[in-house]
Amino acid sequence: MNIATPPQVSTNTLRDAIVRHLCYSFGREPDFAGLEDWRMALSYAIRDHIADSWFRAAGTARREGAKRVYYLSMEFLIGRLLEDGIVNLGLVDQAREALAALGQDYDTVLADEPDAALGNGGLGRLAACFLESLSTLGCPAYGYGIRYEHGLFRQSFQGGRQIEAPETWLLQRHAWEFERPEALFRIGFGGEIEETGGKVLWHPAEHVDAEAYDTPIVGWQGKWANTLRLWSAKASDPFDLPAFNRGDFAAAAQPEALARTISRVLYPDDTTEQGRELRLKQEFFLVAAALRDILARFDKEHSDIRKLPEKVAIQLNDTHPAVAGPELVRILHDERSLPFEEAMEIARGCLSYTNHTLLPEALESWGEDLFGGLLPRHLQIADLIDNAHYEANPSRTQSMRADHQVKMGQLSFVMAHKVNGVSALHTELMKETVFSELHRLHPERIVNQTNGVTPRRWLLACNPRLSGLITETIGDGWVADLERLRELEPAIEDAAWRERFDAAKRANKVDLSNWMAAEQGVSVNPDAMFDVQIKRMHEYKRQHLNILETIALWQEMKDAPNADWTPRVVLFAGKAAPGYAFAKDIIRLINDVAAVLNADPETGDKLQVLFLPNYNVTLAERLIPAADLSEQISTAGKEASGTGNMKFALNGAMTIGTLDGANVEIREHVGAENFFLFGMTASDVTERRKVESHAAKAIEADPRLARALQAVRGGTFSPDEVDRYTHVADNIAGADYFLVASDFTEYWRASREADAAFRDPATWIRKAALNTARSGWFSSDRTIRGYMQDIWAARSYLSD
């Protein structure tokens, strides 16, 4: 089926729509409208056109009896949606001109939109890219998540420490959602199990209601739009009138307050039992509401529940939605009376699971007391699933129910018909490590789908200078077929073209420099190398390796201040989980180092350090186009894929990195000569950990490392509290599980190679441009085509 490109919209038509919404949707006359009013009016005018695509797509899916993809994720880091919609509809010029005619600045209006606080890092940004690519490819799909009132948290710094405050993104009006009060499902927790007449019934003791909010996600050229459906928790009985009449006003409101905790904050601190209980409640709330909604839609269009796998593909984004297996089996067996074995097979035919980590602590497990207390029937079903799997595979030695725990990674694997890794290396390591036995038992189940990013947001929209040069050089076909960037390679051999490429990069750096001066009060040199590490804070991502090398560089500069040093601006951004004390200490160390280095009159013009607060999608869109060097320095074998590494390369940044995650594939595509490689391989890491005192040996062999650690240990960056970072130095010099000390010397070497290359602009620019030209394979469109073919058996409805 071919769906026509939506008709073009004139500037005058868009201008009139903005004024109409300003007046009739928001009750404002143009002369009295504020910035938020103008932004909302523009958003509604754009939303009208997105809704047209949305309705057409939904109608096509219904008429065709399409198989739908349902993507379940605790995070959807969608960022701002206004520019996304304008770009994908091809209305940038019209929107800019329409606002100008109304006396408003386009960029100022767009900047007023808050980021939707629905995620933290790569997991959520990947989900957002996937939704946009599903729409671009015309594959009928829903994303299911939670409508967090406050998301993760708003990060600021006080005395260098991370300070967490609520992320109040919903205090402003949210332009993109449609409330769906008719899509309401009652979700239960706790209670008792009743066995009667051969049936098992669950009687929950507590209920909350899941209410749906829909956001349309439009694809490139507006040909198709899918739905992000977010669930908000409401009290089933929201108000206790007798308590209110007794004067106990707090008790009267308690049911609503308790219910709202489920959808209030992303990833509550799980260092307490109450936090763990809330997190499990969130996961089941998402899964139960999504499955009810999926089955309700299926029942409207089909009559035979046994055909569910033919019409429904459910993707579990990591282990957070793993309870979908037991819940779907419970519904099919307990409520729809299918035999247990058949219910398992139908559920497995629908479910597939993406693994995002090899870290044991991130492969969730729940104590049976907590799991059984909240979900008593699901604990029984997990045991039945485990027993059935064991009976079918008697050579199995590992159970999903070992040590009084319910292991969600094992459960996800057993209940999925396909399990995928997110880079070639990660997928092979899955087979060798966390799922080695399950892979032996089910050798056909694990497949690879290397991650990708949407080029619409992560090049076309966020880097208009570079994307404009690309389009001028090879046309705009690359936006929908990113591998056409290879057509740039002949132009890269032209010195004049490389100068234009370099001019685009420098202009982006000037923009970032001006923004940092205005927002952070720090002036930096845009001609310095912009060295950027923006990631969730975690020891395996090794922000402490980066700052340790920066300290060593500063010390060398002070020894030889007149040497030919390459000026660097070292930029960090990222949030540490509230309960992750060591990661928060790394943030504080970076800020303390920055305070010392930035004030040093000998080196301040050559080396600066900034930790930018409250990392989100919008900040990434500022940083990535301006970056010269992309820090991808995780301990080999620990980063499943990464997507920031792809965004940086696509925007013409060179990578310094280990052979970890998708770095391996990036290096293969852009060329080994255009990548600064260092460090151990995953197998080297395993062997090095076996060496007694491996960190002490590495420190003894490298005086630079020893001196940098001594500065950390000795209070150079915390003179008011000399032993503030002793434990950080002890960690690196002691157990050093993430092998900071052992990789330091190689990291120093690769960093100096990057310095030398940057001092030769002709060489650097060519390498950077080739990174852009050869990154086309890392499109999320390519990834989604792989899922559609290898996992979901889904098709596009944009063309036959």
KOLZATI-974827 format. One line per field, with one value per residue (C-alpha): residue number from 0; x, y, z. Coordinates in Angstrom, 1 decimal. Layout:
N
k: c(NUM	...)
east: c(X	...)
north: c(Y	...)
up: c(Z	...)
***
This chain:
800
k: c(0	1	2	3	4	5	6	7	8	9	10	11	12	13	14	15	16	17	18	19	20	21	22	23	24	25	26	27	28	29	30	31	32	33	34	35	36	37	38	39	40	41	42	43	44	45	46	47	48	49	50	51	52	53	54	55	56	57	58	59	60	61	62	63	64	65	66	67	68	69	70	71	72	73	74	75	76	77	78	79	80	81	82	83	84	85	86	87	88	89	90	91	92	93	94	95	96	97	98	99	100	101	102	103	104	105	106	107	108	109	110	111	112	113	114	115	116	117	118	119	120	121	122	123	124	125	126	127	128	129	130	131	132	133	134	135	136	137	138	139	140	141	142	143	144	145	146	147	148	149	150	151	152	153	154	155	156	157	158	159	160	161	162	163	164	165	166	167	168	169	170	171	172	173	174	175	176	177	178	179	180	181	182	183	184	185	186	187	188	189	190	191	192	193	194	195	196	197	198	199	200	201	202	203	204	205	206	207	208	209	210	211	212	213	214	215	216	217	218	219	220	221	222	223	224	225	226	227	228	229	230	231	232	233	234	235	236	237	238	239	240	241	242	243	244	245	246	247	248	249	250	251	252	253	254	255	256	257	258	259	260	261	262	263	264	265	266	267	268	269	270	271	272	273	274	275	276	277	278	279	280	281	282	283	284	285	286	287	288	289	290	291	292	293	294	295	296	297	298	299	300	301	302	303	304	305	306	307	308	309	310	311	312	313	314	315	316	317	318	319	320	321	322	323	324	325	326	327	328	329	330	331	332	333	334	335	336	337	338	339	340	341	342	343	344	345	346	347	348	349	350	351	352	353	354	355	356	357	358	359	360	361	362	363	364	365	366	367	368	369	370	371	372	373	374	375	376	377	378	379	380	381	382	383	384	385	386	387	388	389	390	391	392	393	394	395	396	397	398	399	400	401	402	403	404	405	406	407	408	409	410	411	412	413	414	415	416	417	418	419	420	421	422	423	424	425	426	427	428	429	430	431	432	433	434	435	436	437	438	439	440	441	442	443	444	445	446	447	448	449	450	451	452	453	454	455	456	457	458	459	460	461	462	463	464	465	466	467	468	469	470	471	472	473	474	475	476	477	478	479	480	481	482	483	484	485	486	487	488	489	490	491	492	493	494	495	496	497	498	499	500	501	502	503	504	505	506	507	508	509	510	511	512	513	514	515	516	517	518	519	520	521	522	523	524	525	526	527	528	529	530	531	532	533	534	535	536	537	538	539	540	541	542	543	544	545	546	547	548	549	550	551	552	553	554	555	556	557	558	559	560	561	562	563	564	565	566	567	568	569	570	571	572	573	574	575	576	577	578	579	580	581	582	583	584	585	586	587	588	589	590	591	592	593	594	595	596	597	598	599	600	601	602	603	604	605	606	607	608	609	610	611	612	613	614	615	616	617	618	619	620	621	622	623	624	625	626	627	628	629	630	631	632	633	634	635	636	637	638	639	640	641	642	643	644	645	646	647	648	649	650	651	652	653	654	655	656	657	658	659	660	661	662	663	664	665	666	667	668	669	670	671	672	673	674	675	676	677	678	679	680	681	682	683	684	685	686	687	688	689	690	691	692	693	694	695	696	697	698	699	700	701	702	703	704	705	706	707	708	709	710	711	712	713	714	715	716	717	718	719	720	721	722	723	724	725	726	727	728	729	730	731	732	733	734	735	736	737	738	739	740	741	742	743	744	745	746	747	748	749	750	751	752	753	754	755	756	757	758	759	760	761	762	763	764	765	766	767	768	769	770	771	772	773	774	775	776	777	778	779	780	781	782	783	784	785	786	787	788	789	790	791	792	793	794	795	796	797	798	799)
east: c(0.0	1.3	0.4	0.9	3.2	1.0	0.3	2.6	1.6	2.2	3.6	0.3	-1.7	0.6	0.6	-3.2	-3.3	-1.0	-3.2	-6.3	-4.9	-3.6	-7.1	-9.4	-7.3	-5.6	-7.8	-5.0	-4.9	-1.6	-0.8	-1.1	0.5	3.6	6.4	4.7	1.5	3.3	5.1	1.8	0.0	2.8	2.8	-0.9	-0.7	2.0	0.2	-2.8	-0.8	0.8	-2.7	-3.7	-0.8	-1.7	-5.3	-4.4	-1.8	-4.2	-6.9	-4.6	-3.5	-7.1	-8.2	-5.2	-5.5	-1.8	0.5	1.5	4.7	4.4	7.6	7.6	10.2	10.6	12.2	11.4	13.8	12.0	13.4	11.6	9.1	8.2	11.4	11.2	7.7	8.5	11.6	9.9	6.9	9.3	8.0	11.1	11.1	7.3	7.4	10.3	8.7	5.2	6.6	8.7	5.5	3.9	6.9	8.4	11.8	11.7	14.7	13.5	10.0	11.5	13.9	10.9	9.8	10.9	12.4	10.0	11.6	10.8	14.2	17.8	20.3	20.9	18.1	15.5	17.0	17.2	13.5	12.8	14.9	13.1	9.7	10.7	12.2	9.1	7.0	9.5	9.3	5.5	5.5	2.3	3.6	2.9	5.4	4.3	5.8	5.0	4.0	6.4	5.4	9.0	11.1	14.6	15.6	16.9	20.6	22.5	25.8	26.5	30.1	30.7	28.2	25.3	22.0	18.8	15.5	12.2	12.2	9.0	8.5	4.7	4.3	4.1	1.4	2.3	1.3	1.7	-0.5	-4.1	-5.7	-7.6	-9.9	-11.7	-8.5	-8.5	-7.4	-7.5	-4.2	-3.9	-1.2	-0.9	-3.8	-4.6	-4.8	-8.0	-8.2	-11.7	-13.2	-9.8	-9.3	-6.9	-8.1	-6.0	-7.8	-5.6	-5.7	-4.8	-5.8	-4.8	-6.1	-3.9	-5.0	-3.6	-2.1	-1.2	1.5	1.8	5.3	5.6	8.1	10.1	8.0	4.9	3.8	3.1	2.7	2.7	1.6	3.6	1.0	2.1	0.3	-0.5	-1.5	-4.7	-6.4	-9.3	-11.1	-9.5	-11.2	-12.2	-15.2	-15.9	-12.3	-12.7	-15.9	-14.2	-11.6	-8.8	-8.0	-4.6	-6.2	-8.9	-6.3	-4.0	-5.4	-4.7	-1.2	-0.2	-1.4	0.4	3.7	3.8	4.0	5.8	9.5	11.6	13.8	13.1	16.1	16.1	18.6	15.5	12.9	10.2	12.1	12.5	8.8	7.8	10.1	8.6	5.1	6.1	7.3	4.1	1.9	3.4	3.3	-0.2	-1.7	0.0	-1.1	-4.7	-4.6	-3.0	-5.5	-8.4	-7.3	-6.8	-10.2	-11.8	-10.3	-9.9	-11.9	-9.3	-6.9	-4.6	-3.7	-2.2	1.4	0.3	-0.9	1.1	4.8	5.9	9.4	10.8	13.4	15.7	14.5	12.2	9.1	10.1	7.0	5.1	5.8	4.0	1.3	0.4	0.4	-1.8	-4.3	-4.4	-4.5	-6.4	-8.8	-9.1	-8.9	-6.2	-4.1	-1.0	1.4	-0.5	-0.6	3.2	3.7	1.3	3.0	6.5	5.3	4.5	7.4	11.0	13.6	16.5	19.4	21.3	23.8	26.2	26.5	25.0	23.4	21.6	20.1	17.3	16.4	13.7	13.5	10.7	9.2	8.9	7.9	5.4	4.0	3.2	2.5	1.6	0.1	3.0	5.4	3.5	3.5	7.3	7.8	5.6	7.5	10.8	9.6	8.3	11.6	13.6	11.4	12.0	15.7	16.8	20.5	19.9	21.8	20.7	17.3	15.5	14.4	17.8	18.7	15.2	15.3	13.3	15.9	14.4	17.1	16.6	12.8	12.9	15.1	12.9	9.7	11.0	11.1	14.1	16.7	18.9	22.0	22.7	26.1	28.1	30.5	27.8	25.8	28.7	29.5	25.9	26.3	29.6	28.7	25.3	23.3	25.8	23.7	20.5	22.3	23.5	20.0	18.4	21.2	18.8	17.3	20.0	20.3	22.1	20.6	23.3	21.8	21.3	20.2	17.7	19.5	16.5	17.2	20.8	22.1	19.5	17.9	20.7	23.4	21.9	25.2	26.7	23.4	23.0	26.5	25.7	22.5	24.1	26.8	24.8	21.1	18.7	18.2	20.6	17.9	15.9	18.9	21.8	24.3	24.2	26.6	29.3	28.7	30.5	33.9	34.9	34.1	36.2	39.3	38.6	40.4	37.7	35.0	37.0	37.3	33.5	33.2	35.6	33.8	30.6	32.3	33.9	30.6	29.0	31.9	31.4	27.7	28.5	31.2	28.8	26.1	28.5	29.7	26.1	24.8	27.8	29.9	33.0	34.7	36.5	38.5	36.6	39.8	40.8	40.0	36.5	36.9	33.5	32.2	28.5	27.0	25.2	27.7	28.9	32.3	32.3	32.0	35.1	34.7	37.3	39.8	39.2	39.6	42.7	44.3	43.3	45.1	48.2	48.1	47.8	50.8	52.9	51.8	52.9	56.3	56.8	54.5	56.2	55.9	53.8	50.6	47.3	44.7	41.8	38.4	37.3	33.5	31.5	27.8	25.7	23.7	24.5	21.7	20.7	21.9	25.2	27.6	30.8	29.5	28.4	31.9	33.4	31.1	32.4	36.0	35.6	34.1	36.9	39.5	37.8	37.9	41.7	42.6	40.4	42.0	45.6	47.3	50.0	47.7	44.2	44.6	45.6	43.4	39.9	37.4	33.6	30.9	27.7	24.6	21.3	22.3	19.3	18.5	18.6	22.1	23.3	22.0	24.2	27.3	27.5	27.7	30.5	32.6	36.0	36.8	34.3	35.2	34.0	36.3	34.3	36.0	35.9	33.1	30.9	29.2	26.5	26.5	26.3	24.5	26.3	29.3	27.3	25.9	29.4	30.9	27.9	28.5	32.2	33.9	36.8	36.5	39.0	37.8	38.2	37.1	33.8	30.1	29.5	32.9	34.1	31.7	32.3	36.0	35.4	33.2	35.1	38.5	41.1	43.2	40.2	39.8	42.1	42.1	43.5	43.2	42.5	40.0	37.2	39.3	42.3	40.2	39.2	42.8	44.1	41.7	43.3	46.7	47.4	47.8	47.2	46.5	49.6	51.8	50.3	50.8	54.4	55.1	53.7	55.0	52.4	49.6	51.3	51.6	48.1	46.7	48.8	47.3	43.9	44.9	46.8	44.1	45.4	41.8	40.2	42.6	39.7	39.3	42.5	41.2	38.0	39.0	41.3	38.7	38.6	42.4	42.2	39.6	41.8	45.0	43.3	40.6	40.1	37.5	37.0	40.8	41.4	45.0	45.7	44.3	45.8	49.1	47.5	44.8	47.5	49.2	46.0	45.2	48.6	48.0	44.8	46.6	49.2	46.5	44.5	47.6	47.6	44.2	44.3	44.7	42.1	39.4	39.8	39.5	36.5	34.7	35.3	33.7	30.6	30.7	31.1	28.6	25.6	25.2	24.4	20.9	18.0	16.1	18.6	18.2	14.4	14.4	16.5	14.0	11.1	12.7	14.5	12.3	8.9	7.8	6.3	6.0	5.9	2.6	4.2	5.1	4.7)
north: c(0.0	3.4	6.4	9.8	12.4	14.9	18.1	21.1	23.8	27.4	30.0	32.0	28.8	28.0	31.6	31.7	28.4	29.8	32.8	30.7	28.4	31.4	32.9	29.9	27.2	29.4	32.5	35.0	37.9	38.2	41.6	40.0	36.6	35.5	33.2	30.1	31.1	31.4	28.1	26.3	27.9	26.8	23.4	22.9	24.1	21.6	18.9	19.3	18.1	15.3	14.2	13.9	11.5	9.7	9.1	7.9	5.5	4.1	3.7	1.8	-0.5	-1.4	-1.9	-4.1	-6.2	-5.3	-7.0	-4.3	-3.9	-3.0	-1.6	-1.7	0.5	2.2	5.1	7.1	10.0	11.9	15.4	18.3	17.4	20.7	20.9	17.2	17.6	20.6	19.0	15.7	17.5	19.7	22.9	24.6	27.5	28.0	28.0	30.4	32.8	32.5	33.4	36.2	37.7	37.6	39.3	36.2	34.6	30.9	29.8	31.5	30.0	26.5	26.9	27.5	23.9	21.8	18.4	15.6	14.0	10.4	8.8	9.0	7.7	5.5	3.0	5.8	7.7	4.4	3.8	7.3	6.8	3.5	5.0	7.7	5.1	2.8	5.8	6.7	3.1	2.9	-0.1	0.0	0.4	1.6	2.6	1.9	3.7	5.6	9.3	10.3	13.6	14.3	11.9	11.3	14.5	18.0	18.1	21.1	21.4	22.8	22.8	20.4	17.9	16.7	18.1	16.5	18.3	17.4	17.7	19.7	19.4	19.1	22.4	23.9	22.8	19.7	20.3	16.9	14.5	13.5	12.3	9.0	8.6	5.8	3.7	3.0	-0.3	-1.4	-2.8	-5.0	-5.7	-8.1	-10.1	-13.8	-16.7	-18.8	-22.2	-23.3	-25.7	-26.3	-22.6	-20.2	-16.7	-13.8	-11.4	-8.3	-6.4	-3.0	-1.4	1.6	2.8	3.2	6.1	6.6	9.7	9.4	11.3	10.9	10.3	11.3	9.9	11.5	13.5	13.0	9.9	7.9	8.5	5.9	6.3	6.7	5.7	6.7	5.5	7.7	6.1	7.3	6.1	3.7	5.3	8.7	10.4	9.1	11.3	9.8	10.6	14.1	14.7	13.5	16.3	13.9	15.7	14.0	10.6	11.6	12.4	9.4	7.0	9.5	10.3	6.7	5.8	8.8	7.7	5.0	7.5	10.3	9.5	7.5	4.9	5.6	5.1	1.3	1.2	0.9	-1.8	0.8	2.0	-1.5	-2.2	1.0	0.1	-3.4	-1.8	0.6	-2.3	-4.3	-1.2	-0.6	-4.2	-4.9	-1.8	-2.3	-6.0	-5.1	-2.5	-4.8	-7.5	-5.1	-3.8	-7.4	-8.4	-5.6	-6.9	-10.6	-13.4	-16.3	-15.6	-18.3	-16.0	-13.5	-14.1	-13.5	-10.0	-8.9	-8.5	-7.3	-6.1	-5.9	-3.2	-4.7	-6.6	-3.9	-5.3	-8.9	-9.7	-9.4	-13.2	-14.3	-11.7	-12.7	-16.4	-15.5	-13.7	-16.5	-19.3	-18.0	-15.6	-17.0	-20.7	-21.8	-24.8	-23.6	-25.1	-23.4	-20.1	-20.3	-21.0	-18.2	-15.7	-16.8	-16.3	-12.7	-11.7	-10.9	-9.4	-6.9	-7.3	-4.1	-5.1	-7.8	-6.2	-8.6	-5.8	-4.5	-7.9	-7.4	-10.0	-9.7	-11.4	-13.9	-12.3	-8.9	-10.4	-12.9	-10.2	-7.9	-10.4	-13.7	-15.4	-14.3	-15.9	-19.2	-18.8	-18.0	-21.3	-23.1	-21.6	-22.5	-26.1	-26.5	-25.2	-27.6	-30.6	-29.7	-29.2	-31.7	-30.9	-27.3	-26.4	-22.8	-21.7	-18.4	-19.1	-19.6	-18.3	-17.2	-14.7	-14.3	-13.6	-11.4	-11.8	-15.6	-15.2	-12.8	-15.2	-18.3	-16.4	-14.8	-16.4	-14.1	-12.4	-9.8	-8.0	-4.5	-4.8	-7.6	-7.8	-7.6	-10.3	-12.7	-11.9	-12.7	-16.1	-16.7	-15.2	-14.3	-16.6	-19.2	-22.1	-20.8	-20.2	-23.8	-25.0	-22.6	-21.8	-20.2	-17.7	-15.1	-12.7	-9.4	-6.0	-3.3	-0.1	3.0	6.6	8.6	10.9	13.3	14.5	13.7	15.3	17.1	19.0	19.3	20.3	22.4	23.8	20.3	18.8	21.8	21.2	17.5	18.2	20.8	18.2	15.0	16.0	15.2	11.5	10.7	11.7	8.6	6.4	7.4	5.1	7.5	9.6	7.5	9.7	12.5	10.8	12.3	15.8	15.2	15.1	18.7	21.1	23.8	21.5	20.5	24.2	24.5	21.3	22.9	26.2	24.4	22.7	25.9	27.8	25.1	25.4	29.2	28.7	26.3	28.6	31.5	29.4	28.2	31.8	32.9	29.9	28.7	31.9	30.3	31.5	28.9	29.1	27.7	27.0	24.5	20.8	20.2	16.8	15.5	12.7	12.8	9.7	8.3	8.3	4.8	3.2	1.1	4.2	5.4	9.1	8.7	7.5	10.6	13.0	11.1	11.5	15.2	15.7	14.0	16.3	19.3	18.2	17.7	21.1	22.7	21.0	22.4	25.4	26.5	23.2	22.8	21.7	21.2	23.4	21.3	22.0	18.8	18.6	16.3	15.8	13.1	12.2	9.7	7.6	9.1	6.0	5.6	7.2	6.5	7.9	11.1	11.3	11.2	14.1	16.1	15.2	16.4	19.7	20.1	19.5	22.0	24.6	24.2	23.8	26.6	29.1	28.1	31.1	28.8	26.4	28.0	29.0	25.4	23.2	23.8	21.4	21.9	19.6	20.8	20.3	18.5	16.5	15.9	15.6	19.3	19.6	16.7	18.5	21.4	19.4	16.7	19.0	21.0	18.1	17.4	14.3	11.7	9.9	6.2	4.7	2.0	-1.1	-3.6	-6.0	-3.7	-1.3	-3.2	-0.8	2.9	5.3	8.5	7.1	6.9	10.5	11.9	10.1	11.1	14.7	14.6	14.0	11.6	8.8	7.8	4.5	0.9	-2.1	-2.2	-2.2	-0.6	1.0	-2.1	-1.6	2.1	1.6	-1.0	1.4	4.6	3.0	2.2	5.2	7.5	6.2	6.6	3.0	2.1	-0.4	-4.0	-6.2	-8.0	-11.2	-9.2	-7.7	-11.1	-12.3	-9.1	-9.4	-12.7	-11.0	-10.4	-6.7	-5.7	-2.1	-1.7	-3.1	-0.7	2.3	1.2	1.1	4.6	7.5	9.8	7.7	7.4	11.2	11.9	9.5	11.1	14.5	13.0	11.2	14.1	16.8	18.9	19.3	19.3	21.3	22.0	18.2	16.5	12.9	13.6	11.4	8.9	6.2	7.0	6.7	3.5	2.0	2.6	1.4	-1.5	-3.9	-1.6	-3.9	-1.6	-1.5	2.2	1.8	-0.9	1.1	4.4	4.3	3.3	6.0	8.6	7.5	7.6	11.1	12.4	10.9	12.9	16.0	15.6	15.0	18.1	20.2	19.3	20.7	19.3	15.8	16.2	17.7	14.9	12.2	13.9	14.3	10.6	9.8	11.5	9.9	6.4	6.5	5.9	2.3	3.5	4.6	3.4	2.8	0.0	-1.4	-1.3	-3.1	-5.8	-6.2	-6.2	-9.0	-11.1	-10.8	-9.3	-10.6	-7.1	-5.1	-1.6	-0.1	2.7	0.5	-3.1)
up: c(0.0	-0.9	1.3	-0.3	1.2	3.1	1.1	1.6	4.0	3.1	5.4	5.4	6.3	9.2	10.4	10.4	12.3	14.9	15.5	15.5	18.2	20.2	20.3	20.4	22.1	24.7	24.8	24.1	21.7	19.9	21.5	25.0	24.4	26.2	25.0	26.3	24.6	21.3	21.7	22.6	19.6	17.2	18.8	18.3	14.7	14.0	16.0	13.7	10.8	12.8	13.9	10.2	9.6	12.8	11.9	8.4	9.8	12.5	9.9	7.5	10.3	11.2	7.6	6.8	10.0	10.5	13.0	15.5	17.4	21.1	22.6	26.4	28.1	31.5	29.6	26.5	26.5	23.8	24.5	22.9	20.3	18.6	16.4	15.8	14.3	12.3	10.8	10.0	8.4	6.3	7.7	9.1	6.6	6.9	10.7	10.9	8.4	10.0	13.4	12.0	10.4	13.9	15.5	17.1	16.9	15.8	17.9	21.0	20.7	20.2	23.2	25.5	25.3	28.4	27.9	28.7	31.8	30.8	30.8	32.0	29.3	26.4	27.1	26.9	24.0	22.0	22.6	21.3	18.2	17.6	17.8	15.3	12.9	13.2	12.0	9.3	8.0	8.3	10.7	13.0	16.5	20.0	22.6	26.2	29.2	32.3	32.4	35.2	36.8	37.8	35.8	37.2	38.9	38.1	38.8	40.1	42.0	45.5	46.6	43.7	45.0	43.0	44.3	43.3	42.9	41.2	37.4	37.1	33.3	33.6	35.4	31.9	29.6	27.6	24.0	22.6	24.6	24.3	27.5	27.0	30.0	28.2	28.2	31.9	33.5	37.1	38.3	41.4	44.0	46.9	48.1	48.1	45.7	45.6	44.0	43.2	40.6	39.0	38.4	40.2	40.9	42.2	44.5	44.9	48.1	46.6	43.3	41.3	38.0	34.9	32.7	29.2	27.6	23.9	22.1	18.3	17.0	13.4	10.9	8.2	5.7	7.8	5.9	9.1	12.8	15.6	19.3	22.5	25.2	28.7	31.8	34.8	38.1	39.7	42.9	42.2	45.2	45.1	48.1	51.5	52.3	55.8	56.8	55.4	57.3	60.5	60.0	59.0	55.8	55.3	55.5	53.1	50.4	51.2	48.5	45.7	47.1	47.4	43.9	42.4	43.8	41.1	38.3	40.1	39.8	37.4	39.2	42.8	45.1	45.6	48.5	50.8	50.9	50.3	47.2	45.9	46.4	44.5	41.7	41.3	41.5	38.6	36.5	37.0	36.6	33.1	32.0	33.3	31.8	28.4	28.2	29.0	26.3	23.8	24.4	24.2	20.8	19.6	20.8	18.8	15.6	16.1	17.7	18.2	21.0	19.7	16.8	19.1	17.9	14.3	15.2	18.2	18.7	22.2	22.7	26.3	26.5	29.1	32.1	33.6	31.8	32.4	34.4	31.1	30.6	33.8	33.5	29.9	30.9	33.9	31.7	29.0	31.6	34.6	32.9	29.4	30.4	28.0	29.1	30.9	28.3	25.4	27.3	27.6	23.9	22.9	25.2	24.0	20.4	21.2	23.5	22.6	24.9	24.4	26.7	27.4	30.0	31.2	34.6	37.2	39.3	36.2	35.4	37.9	40.6	43.2	46.6	46.6	49.7	48.0	44.6	46.2	48.5	45.7	42.9	44.6	41.6	39.4	41.8	41.4	37.6	37.5	39.4	36.9	34.0	35.6	36.2	32.7	31.3	33.5	32.4	28.8	29.4	32.1	31.6	32.8	36.0	36.5	37.6	37.5	41.1	42.8	46.2	47.0	44.2	41.0	38.3	35.7	33.0	33.0	33.1	30.1	28.1	28.8	27.9	24.7	21.3	20.4	22.6	21.1	22.0	20.8	19.3	17.7	20.6	23.3	21.6	21.5	25.2	26.1	24.6	26.5	29.9	31.4	29.2	28.3	29.5	28.0	24.7	24.8	25.3	22.8	20.2	17.8	20.2	20.5	17.6	17.2	16.4	16.6	17.9	15.7	16.0	14.1	11.6	11.6	15.2	15.5	12.3	10.3	13.2	15.8	13.3	10.5	9.4	8.7	7.4	5.1	3.7	3.2	1.4	-0.8	-1.7	-2.3	-2.1	0.7	0.0	2.9	5.5	4.7	3.6	5.8	4.1	1.2	3.3	1.6	-1.4	0.5	0.2	-3.2	-1.9	1.2	-1.0	-2.0	0.3	-0.2	0.9	4.0	4.9	4.8	6.9	9.4	9.4	10.3	13.2	14.5	14.3	16.4	18.9	19.1	19.7	22.6	23.9	24.0	25.7	28.4	29.0	29.4	31.4	33.3	33.5	32.1	28.9	26.8	23.6	20.7	18.9	21.6	21.3	22.7	24.5	25.5	27.8	28.3	29.9	32.9	35.7	36.4	37.2	34.1	31.9	33.7	34.1	36.8	34.2	32.2	35.1	36.3	32.8	32.9	36.2	34.8	31.8	34.0	36.1	32.9	31.7	34.9	34.6	31.0	30.6	27.4	25.6	22.5	24.2	22.4	24.2	25.5	27.0	28.8	29.1	31.3	31.7	33.3	36.3	39.1	40.6	44.0	45.9	43.9	46.4	44.5	41.2	43.1	44.6	41.0	40.1	43.1	42.3	38.7	39.9	42.5	39.8	37.5	40.2	40.6	36.9	35.6	38.2	37.4	35.6	34.2	32.4	32.3	28.7	27.7	29.8	31.2	32.8	33.0	34.3	32.8	35.1	34.3	31.3	29.0	25.3	24.7	26.2	24.1	21.0	21.9	22.8	20.1	17.0	18.7	19.9	18.5	20.5	21.7	24.9	24.7	27.3	29.1	30.4	27.6	27.9	30.0	27.5	25.6	22.7	23.3	21.0	22.0	20.2	17.0	17.3	17.9	14.9	12.7	13.6	12.7	16.1	16.4	18.9	21.6	22.9	23.8	21.9	23.7	22.6	19.2	19.3	17.6	14.7	14.5	14.1	11.4	9.5	9.8	9.5	12.2	11.1	12.0	15.5	18.6	20.0	23.4	26.2	26.8	25.0	26.8	27.1	28.2	31.0	32.2	32.3	33.9	36.8	37.7	38.2	41.8	42.6	39.0	39.9	42.1	39.3	36.8	39.1	39.8	36.0	35.3	37.3	35.7	37.1	40.5	40.7	39.6	42.2	44.9	44.0	44.5	47.7	49.1	49.0	46.0	44.9	48.4	50.6	53.1	53.5	52.7	52.8	50.8	47.9	49.6	49.0	45.3	45.1	47.2	44.9	41.8	43.6	45.2	43.7	40.6	39.2	36.2	35.5	35.5	36.5	34.0	31.0	32.1	30.2	26.9	27.4	27.9	24.7	22.7	24.1	23.0	19.6	19.4	20.5	17.7	15.1	16.2	15.8	12.1	11.0	7.5	8.8	11.6	9.4	6.8	9.5	11.1	7.8	7.0	10.4	9.2	5.7	7.1	9.9	7.8	8.9	12.4	11.5	13.7	10.5	9.7	13.2	13.0	9.7	11.3	14.2	11.7	9.7	12.3	15.4	14.9	11.4	10.9	7.7	6.4	5.1	3.2	0.2	-0.8)
***
